[in-house]
Structure formats: structure tokens, C-alpha cells
Amino acid sequence: MDNHRPSDLKHITIGEHEILLLGTAHISQSSVDAVRFLIPQEQPDSVCIELDSQRFKSLQQKNRWESLNIIQVIKKGQLPYLMANLALSAFQKRMGLQTGVQPGAEMAAAAETAQNLNIPVVLIDRDIRTTLLRAWRKTGLWKKLNLFASLLASMFEKQKIDEEELRRLRETDTLSSMLEEMGEMLPSVKNILVDERDLYMADKIRNTMGEKTLVIVGAAHVPGISRLLSEGFPDRDLDELATIPPKSSVSKILPWLLPFLVVVLFVVGFSGGSFDKAQEAALAWILANGLLSALGALLAFGHPLTIASAFVAAPITSLNPMIGAGFVTALVQAFAVAPTVKDMERISEDMATFKGWWRNRMTRVMLVFLLSSLGSVFGTLVSFHWLKNLL
């Protein structure tokens, strides 16, 4: 009868509140079996799971890609966030393909089992967008580049695993393990991705109503949550954990600095009577920004309208930090070559290969965004150098 009962199930008591803490692996069939066994056996007053409302909705909606409006995602400026989220899920899904279990299957099984027994399900994890934005805004430029490189490496890594590694994957929380490895290189990121979430979830757990609560979280979170519940919480404003920190003063000023210097150079050129040089400088600005951004869109196999929009938009958006050339080109690409449901369903697999990025219409929108943005940045730097010499 107890074949599926985990031997490492932790029991924590806070007053009259009994907490059962189960650590799972997000790609493990044994974890799925364990939650399906424990919930009816323990009959808890509530089941807490390591999900936020967005990820919970994604697990429940099998056809969620049909409702994703990429146009609205781009218009709201959320494409970079979507890319980061997909990079993490693509890594985990590839690991799931090797273990035979879809990522998050144990969380979905826990929610389904609890709902069938009319047991309340409590979502205890912090909103994923808040977590990613806190990590981004609390990290310096150099570390941001390292973080970005780590995400890219995780997408393209061809990881062949043997039986021993496969066994370890089944017994651990793969995504959290990856984040912890990232945290060894970037301690500030690890604090936000793992430690802060431990504190956030532990606070949610202790405030859950009922005499008995079953908590299901990734194995990497068990030590931190268990310690907090057993030994107490730090003296810290816990409400702050759910807030997105404002941009730093430097990050607010820096995007405006180069456009300001460019405008100053143009004003100096015209006021000095060097109209020919000023016109030549303006042409250099337009060509450098437009051509390099258009080249980026071309390398992404963007639609001809996308390439043309890059040439037109880049010289203008380079002077307006509120909107980048990549958002314009991505929007045009999404209109011109709209991603299909099939593209979105295959996105995790296609993100794992270089060819897949160009084959999939959804990832091609992302490529257009990235490469045309990079082209515009390089174009701005090149044209600024020309401007200094011309004026």
C-alpha cells in the first residue's frame, strides 16, 4: 500500500498546524505517483503547490497556445520576458523528453487529485514575471550579459545523459538545480530565483488555513522552506518580495545619453554653418542605423516588409529610448508571417536547434527582434563615431 509513500516526507508542526512538506522532481514519474498517493491518504485541509496563477493556467489549458496573442505581447513590451520564460521551459522540456515525463506533471496531478476530492488548492509561488524582473533589475550589466549567455547556452546545449544521470534527474528538481548552478556564478541572481522564493512560499504556507497542509514543491526548495518554517523568519518586509524594483537612476539616464549627444552634435553642426557636413552626418546616421538594423532583420529571414521597416524605424527609434527598433520589426513580422498554433506547440523543440529558430515562425519573430535590435545598436555606435569626425 505504501509503495508510493516518500520516505523523506517532512513533518513540521507550528502550533496546531501540521505541515507535510514533499520535495519533487518536475520530470519524475515517481513524483507524480507520490502526490496521487499522498493526497487521498492524508486528506489534508489544503494542498499547496509551487506554481503561480500564470503557470497554473498554462498547465490546465492544453490549448493555451491558441489564446496567445503575440501581437499584444509585443505591444505591451513583454517579448523579452516571454523569451526568457520560454528559454527556461525549453531546457526543462528537453530533460523531460529523456525521462518520459512532461515538466510540471506532478503539480498538475496534485491539483487534479485535490480538486477531485474537493480539497482547496493554494498557489504559493511568486509571479514568474516578478521573479524575472527582480533578477534583471537587481543585476549589473556584466552579470546581465552572463545571465543572458547562460540562458542561451541552456537552450542549445546538446546534453546526452547516461543512466546514472537519468536517475539523478528523476530524483531532483531539474529547473531549480539549473538555477542553483547559475546562482553559483551569479549569487545575486540565485538569491532572487531560489532564496527569495523559499521565503515567499514559506510565508504563504504558514498562513494557509486548516489543521493539516500538504505542500508540494521542487526538491531544491525543501531545505530552505523547512528551515524557515522550523526555525523562524528573518526580520524583513515580506511584502517587498512581491514588488518589482524600479529602474536604477543610471539605467534611466543611460538610454537617453547617446541620443542626447547625437542631437548636440547635429545642433553644433547646423549652428556652425556647416550645412553640407550636417546633411552628410544626417545621411550617415540614417544609413548606418537603417542598413545595419535591416541587415539584422535579413539575417533572421524576416519578411521583406520587416526588413524595410527596420531600415525606416532604426534611425528614428535610436533617438527615442522609449521604443526600440526590435519592437517595431517584431510587430511587422508577426503581422506579415503570423505564427500558427503548430509553431507554438513545437516551440520548445525548435528552440533547441539553430535550424529550428529559423524554421519556426514564432522563434523567427524573436530572432527578428534580437538581430534588428543589435543591428540598430551597432549602427548607432558606428554613426556616432562618424558624426564626431564629420561635425
Secondary structure as the mmCIF struct_conf table of DSSP 4:
data_model
#
loop_
_struct_conf.conf_type_id
_struct_conf.id
_struct_conf.beg_label_comp_id
_struct_conf.beg_label_asym_id
_struct_conf.beg_label_seq_id
_struct_conf.end_label_comp_id
_struct_conf.end_label_asym_id
_struct_conf.end_label_seq_id
TURN_TY1_P TURN_TY1_P1 ASN A 3 HIS A 4
TURN_TY1_P TURN_TY1_P2 SER A 7 ASP A 8
STRN STRN1 LYS A 10 ILE A 14
TURN_TY1_P TURN_TY1_P3 GLY A 15 GLU A 16
STRN STRN2 HIS A 17 THR A 24
TURN_TY1_P TURN_TY1_P4 HIS A 26 ILE A 27
HELX_RH_AL_P HELX_RH_AL_P1 GLN A 29 GLU A 42
BEND BEND1 ASP A 45 ASP A 45
STRN STRN3 SER A 46 ILE A 49
BEND BEND2 GLU A 50 GLU A 50
HELX_RH_AL_P HELX_RH_AL_P2 SER A 53 GLN A 60
TURN_TY1_P TURN_TY1_P5 LYS A 62 ASN A 63
HELX_RH_3T_P HELX_RH_3T_P1 ARG A 64 SER A 67
HELX_RH_AL_P HELX_RH_AL_P3 ILE A 70 LYS A 75
TURN_TY1_P TURN_TY1_P6 LYS A 76 GLY A 77
HELX_RH_AL_P HELX_RH_AL_P4 LEU A 79 THR A 99
TURN_TY1_P TURN_TY1_P7 GLY A 100 GLY A 100
BEND BEND3 VAL A 101 VAL A 101
TURN_TY1_P TURN_TY1_P8 PRO A 103 GLY A 104
HELX_RH_AL_P HELX_RH_AL_P5 ALA A 105 ASN A 116
TURN_TY1_P TURN_TY1_P9 LEU A 117 ASN A 118
STRN STRN4 VAL A 121 LEU A 123
BEND BEND4 ASP A 125 ASP A 125
HELX_LH_PP_P HELX_LH_PP_P1 ARG A 126 ASP A 127
HELX_RH_AL_P HELX_RH_AL_P6 ILE A 128 ARG A 137
TURN_TY1_P TURN_TY1_P10 LYS A 138 LYS A 138
BEND BEND5 THR A 139 THR A 139
HELX_RH_AL_P HELX_RH_AL_P7 LEU A 141 PHE A 156
HELX_RH_AL_P HELX_RH_AL_P8 GLU A 163 GLU A 171
BEND BEND6 THR A 172 THR A 172
HELX_RH_AL_P HELX_RH_AL_P9 THR A 174 MET A 185
HELX_RH_AL_P HELX_RH_AL_P10 PRO A 187 LYS A 190
HELX_RH_PI_P HELX_RH_PI_P1 ASN A 191 ASP A 195
HELX_RH_AL_P HELX_RH_AL_P11 GLU A 196 ARG A 206
TURN_TY1_P TURN_TY1_P11 ASN A 207 ASN A 207
BEND BEND7 GLY A 210 GLU A 211
STRN STRN5 LYS A 212 GLY A 218
HELX_RH_3T_P HELX_RH_3T_P2 ALA A 219 HIS A 221
HELX_RH_AL_P HELX_RH_AL_P12 VAL A 222 GLU A 231
BEND BEND8 ASP A 235 ARG A 236
HELX_RH_3T_P HELX_RH_3T_P3 LEU A 238 ALA A 242
BEND BEND9 THR A 243 THR A 243
HELX_LH_PP_P HELX_LH_PP_P2 ILE A 244 SER A 248
HELX_RH_AL_P HELX_RH_AL_P13 SER A 249 SER A 271
TURN_TY1_P TURN_TY1_P12 GLY A 272 GLY A 273
HELX_RH_AL_P HELX_RH_AL_P14 PHE A 275 LEU A 299
TURN_TY1_P TURN_TY1_P13 ALA A 300 PHE A 301
HELX_RH_AL_P HELX_RH_AL_P15 PRO A 304 THR A 317
TURN_TY1_P TURN_TY1_P14 SER A 318 LEU A 319
TURN_TY1_P TURN_TY1_P15 PRO A 321 MET A 322
BEND BEND10 ILE A 323 ILE A 323
HELX_RH_AL_P HELX_RH_AL_P16 ALA A 325 ALA A 336
TURN_TY1_P TURN_TY1_P16 VAL A 337 VAL A 337
HELX_LH_PP_P HELX_LH_PP_P3 ALA A 338 THR A 340
HELX_RH_AL_P HELX_RH_AL_P17 VAL A 341 GLU A 345
TURN_TY1_P TURN_TY1_P17 ARG A 346 ARG A 346
HELX_RH_AL_P HELX_RH_AL_P18 ILE A 347 ASP A 350
TURN_TY1_P TURN_TY1_P18 MET A 351 ALA A 352
BEND BEND11 THR A 353 THR A 353
HELX_RH_AL_P HELX_RH_AL_P19 PHE A 354 ARG A 359
BEND BEND12 ASN A 360 ASN A 360
HELX_RH_AL_P HELX_RH_AL_P20 ARG A 361 LEU A 390
#
